[in-house]
Each structure stands twice: as C-alpha cells, then as structure tokens.
Amino acid sequence: MDLQHRWLSTAVDVLKISGDLPKKWWGVIEGRYSEKQRHYHTLRHLEEMFQHFDKYFKKLNQPELVVLAIFFHDIIYDPKANDNEEESAEVFSQFSKEAGNLEADKTDAVMKWILQTKSHSVKENSDKDLQFFLDMDMAVLGRPSEDYKKYADQIREEYIHIPDPEYKKRRSAFTTVISFLTNVCEACKKSVCIDCFQTHEHDKAKKDYKLELKAYLETMTGTIYSICVTRDQHVWLYTFDRLIKLTIDGEVVISIGIPVQFTEMSKYARSIDVMGDKVLISAANKVLCINDGSSFETFCDFGSKGVRVYGIHVTEDQTVWVCLQGGRYLLALLSPIGVPLMYHSQVNQCEQYPIRVHQISKETVWVLYTGHFVMYEITSSLQIKTVFKPEVYHGIDMGSDQYGNLLVAEENKSKMHVRSQNGEMIKTFLIHGPRKASIEIKSIYRDHSNRIWAGLGCGGIIVFEFKEK
C-alpha cells in the first residue's frame, strides 16, 4: 500500500473524516516530507516504518493512532532547530481540531508519542503501542553495516551546515538511546525484546534483574580490548596499538602510541585497570604504570620468571591480581607498590592459559581460562573451590556488578552472561548497538558509580546499569 492510499484509507475509512480534508492534509504531509533539507527524514522513512507496522499490526492496541504518529512525527524537520518534535505535535493538534471527531485523549496520546521521539526513552510500564512506535522509528539502527552507513551519510547531509570537527564531536558525544538492549530468557533462549519486536510466553515483568541503558559512545578507535574509568571520570581504552584517554563525553585527551614490541602481544594480553590516581596496563612481561598520563614506568617486571602478563585486576584494597602465561606461574598477587605477595602454580589440569582474573569478595577470586572458569578460595595460598566448564561459549573478559555477581563477555558475540558468586547462571543479556552486524563485546568494566562499560569490537562503548526490580 503506497503512502497516499494508506493515509486516505486511515482518514476516510477508519477515522471517518469527510470532505476534502483528507486530501488537503495529504498535500501537507507530502509537501513537508519532500522539503529540500531532508535526506533521511523523507517519505521513504515513513515507508520503512510502515513496513514494520504491517508486520506487527496485530500486536497493537490502537493501530490507527500509531498510523497518525508515524505520519506526523517528523512533519516539521529543520536540522538547525531544536523544537522539531514540539512543532510536529502542534501540527498534529491542528489536524485533530480540523478533523473534529478525534477524542481528546487520543489526540493527547499521539502528541505525547510524537514528543517522545525527542529522547526515545520510555518507562518500563509505558504503553506498548508507544514502545512499538519508537522502535519502528529507530529500526534503522538495526540495519546491516552498509545500509547503516547510508543512513549515517544521509544524516550528515542534513547537518551539512555544521563543520566537520563540530559534527564529529557531536557524533562522538554520549547520546541516550533505547533500542540497543535485549534480554535472553534462560528457559527458552528466545529474545524478550520490544526493540526487535519479539515476544513470547515468558513474561519479562517476572524477571527481577534487568539492564538499563545509559549511553552509547562512538570512539572511532578500533577494537577496544580493555577499558577502565578513573574516579575523576576519565575513560581509558587499550586498543591494538594505542592507549587513549577520553573525557566522559568522549573527547580525546591523550592518545599514546604503544611500543611495537607490545603490539605483537595476543589480543588477550591487553588489559588495563585503575589503582587510585594511577592506570596500570599489561605489556609483554611487565605491568606498567601511567603516572602523568603520557609516560610509562615499570610497576612490576616478570621477566625473570619467564612469563607474559595477560589480565590484571585491581582489588578494593589496591592489591593487584595478574594472569601469567608461558612459565611456571599462572597467577600473581601484587602489593599496592608492585611487590609480589603471592604466586600460584598449576595444581590441576584445568588451570591452563589464564586470560582474566577478578576478585568479587575477600574470600574468593575468579579466573577466566580460555574455555572455563575456576573459583579459588583465598587463604595463605589459592585453593580450587569450583570449576565451571560451559559447553556453549568461551569468555573474552569478565567483571562484576554491584551485587557481587560475575559478568562474562562471550568471545566474538554480543552476549554477556551473569553468574552468581557460586557460579550459577542467572541471566544472559544480548547487547546491540547501531551497527548490529559488527557488535562484539571485547571488554567489561564497572566504574565507581556502578555503571558497566562495555568496549566493543567496532570501537564503540555501551554504558548501562544493572538494577533489581
């Protein structure tokens, strides 16, 4: 059904508007969406939204109101203005007055939905029609990479009046988004997610553990192998060949080239963490410290042990766990000044190739090996308490939430698994970004405000919080 036919059918057959008014308002809609400053927000955008509408029509409570919201939500679009949504809502209000037979509560609902496109954020108990409408509007973010690039180019054309440096700064700044997180039910492995328009018999409302998305940051840095956030709210990234320090809104403060001998390390061997006002990084057979933000000094040298440093983790009492490979030792615990306090050697066949280490309590420390986890009891030495060997995934990084649960990123996937302190699976979250085809979680970090930062293979960062219902 073409747009004109759809509009006239809705106006005449559903809303029962008589006379020349339906044709008059089609002329307004067609004219507005054909303005020369538009490159993405055109009639084609409406056609794409209606493709989703037709597919999920039967799930809507008041489909006629969703139709009206789609037609009017971008009817006013001036890239130089910041009140497009308000103006669009007012145009719809004018249409409703002229139509004369649309109830006040329905008019108010459509106006509210149009205004909601300013932030695309909704409360969990919001009207499902509103949620579907907003997701139809943002479905472009789920396009394959090449199609997403076309969208990005069209948006750039609409903002051609903004110089490149300022535009890139805006694109790199944090923006609140809604449609990047889905939950995966452990019972049936199906998505429970409004943003991809899937539902099933399991009730999401019964879940007592959820993610709340806070922000998405595009960094253009390449794969983020490790990430951390300092108390003064600076973000450090460990990429293939650089260490990058960002402000909380994404501006680059420092970009440090890594010596070539370090770029030859395994992808698993790039790890970064914060210790007070210092930043520690793994670097071949050393743990290095960045003191002034631009130069390195050795925090601990393991060269005499014949090992290479992989994951590092700074505990609450400022001691430092280190994963080691290639020699006699698998783990080391360092004092706040880099003096070894404990070494751990292999005592079980399961202890091979440690990648990441994370202490989630004073009594236990978890180590992520290439295909499984080991939980150790901390005494004067380390004692194996539990071994978990998942059959379905390999981990790439791990952290913890504020409840003491273990977070594990699945290698080459957009999945993050949540496990209790005793290792039991609690939930799996599927995390999506604007370019779904390239989203892979590579690193996880919890900051001092309990926000979780996920560094991605595409160079982006997703920030979210865990909350209990």
Secondary structure, DSSP 8 states (H G I E B T S, - for coil): --HHHHHHIIIIIIS---TTHHHHHHHHHHHHHT-TT-SSSSHHHHHHHHHHHHHHGGG-S-HHHHHHHHHHTTSS--TT-S-HHHHHHHHHHHHHHHH--S-HHHHHHHHHHHHHTTT----TTS-HHHHHHHHHHHGGGGS-HHHHHHHHHHHHHHTTTS-HHHHHHHHHS-B--STTEEEE-TTT--EEBTTTTB--SS-GGG-SEEEEEEEEEE-------EEEE-TTSEEEEE-SSEEEEEETTS-EEEEEE--HHHHTS-GGG--EEEETTEEEEEETTEEEEESSSS-EEEEEE-GGGT-EEEEEEE-TTS-EEEEEESSSEEEEEE-TTS-EEEEEE--STT---EEEEEE-SSSEEEEEESS-EEEEEESSSEEEEEEE--SS--EEEEEE-TTS-EEEEETTSSEEEEE-TT--EEEEEEE--SSGGG--EEEEEE-TTSEEEEEETTSEEEEEEEEE-
